[in-house]
Amino acid sequence: QPTPAPQQHHHHAPSSGHKRRIMTLYHQTNQHAATLIKQHGFRPGSSGWCGGAIYFATSTQATYTKAIGPDSHKGAMLECQVDVGRVLHQDRRCGGHAHNQAELD
């Protein structure tokens, strides 16, 4: 059972033309990484389903089976308020190609 962690809030100014869309999402990691995230904020990983990114799930249960990658860890759950911006929905192969990160918020 993961240890709940205090909510972490990092607010960034939205990009021009960006409509805010705040969702409560969950990120599971180990306790050491959770402490670093709370102190310094998130950093994109180097690998994952659609490349290096920060992956979130819509429920605590989903952090065990979705939003995980080879660098994923367990033991501490972060509940986050995330401005998701424009969402790109992908199939299991991540669309089969790399995406230009500048296209997304």
Disulfide bonds with the S-S distance in Angstrom:
Cys50-Cys94 2.03
